[in-house]
Amino acid sequence: EVVRRLELRRVCRACGANAGEAARESGRCGRCGGELAHRADDDAEVVRERLRIYEAATKPLVDYYRDRPGYRQVSGAGAPDAVADDVARVANEASA
């Protein structure tokens, strides 16, 4: 999912904003009208290498903290607003 999303991501060359789907179709930034570009670090092979590094260097930390009190997990596979809502919900539950 992350490879697919990052391959689709476009950013504005002028203001740096991430482009929504409508802006990607037009090729212009919805904020400033600037030209959209695909970032070199969003290339599928670059993303896969970053995921390999995550598996080797970061995942062991996640595994360690998974058994600790306060650890929470939220899926990032949904729509951005839904994921943000889930993060806020889990954070509120943790602080209650």
Rosetta blueprint (number, residue, H / E / L):
1 E L
2 V H
3 V H
4 R H
5 R H
6 L H
7 E H
8 L H
9 R L
10 R L
11 V E
12 C E
13 R L
14 A L
15 C L
16 G L
17 A L
18 N E
19 A L
20 G L
21 E H
22 A H
23 A H
24 R H
25 E H
26 S H
27 G L
28 R E
29 C L
30 G L
31 R L
32 C L
33 G L
34 G L
35 E E
36 L E
37 A E
38 H L
39 R L
40 A H
41 D H
42 D H
43 D L
44 A H
45 E H
46 V H
47 V H
48 R H
49 E H
50 R H
51 L H
52 R H
53 I H
54 Y H
55 E H
56 A H
57 A H
58 T H
59 K H
60 P H
61 L H
62 V H
63 D H
64 Y H
65 Y H
66 R H
67 D L
68 R L
69 P L
70 G L
71 Y L
72 R L
73 Q L
74 V L
75 S L
76 G L
77 A L
78 G L
79 A L
80 P H
81 D H
82 A H
83 V H
84 A H
85 D H
86 D H
87 V H
88 A H
89 R H
90 V H
91 A H
92 N H
93 E H
94 A H
95 S H
96 A L
